[in-house]
């Protein structure tokens, strides 16, 4: 009787180790799919009465920033903020505004590679940290766009496809950096 009880206990313990190791392996694969890049807080969203002031501020910053690498960093920040904006707008059910903000964010991102090329011609290469952030940002933008494919209605799939095409174009441009 004791042998049967001891055998059953050993089986239960070995099965519990097996199942716990399987769940740990599953968690690891799920974490590998997530891009570890935090988007900045977007601040005021479209639809707010003072949103025009935010756009005005962004335009002034864009106009007054003359250093090409600082302008590239500004564009990366503005791009990430627009994607974060799109995420919040999408969660609140404002799909059209979310798509417009996301598209604007990808257009900001596409302004970065020419600035890097100009900067290299002037003898200033981007830091490795900036290049890494740029690649992670691009991957995070893609992850957000792909999540929109499942969250948004089918009528928005063309806009999302356009965003994914811009994202792929950006990925090709930053790959050799």
Buried (B, 14 or more C-beta within 10 A) or exposed (E): EEEEEEEEEEEEEEEEEEEEEEEEEEEEEEEEEEBEBEBEEBEBBBEEEEBEEBEEEBEEBBEEBEEBBEBBBBBBBBBBBBBBBBBBBBEEEBBEBBBBBBBBBBBBBBBBBEBBEBBBEEEEEBEEEBBEBBBBBBBBBBBBBBEBEEBBEEEBEEBBEBBBEBBEBBBEBBEEB
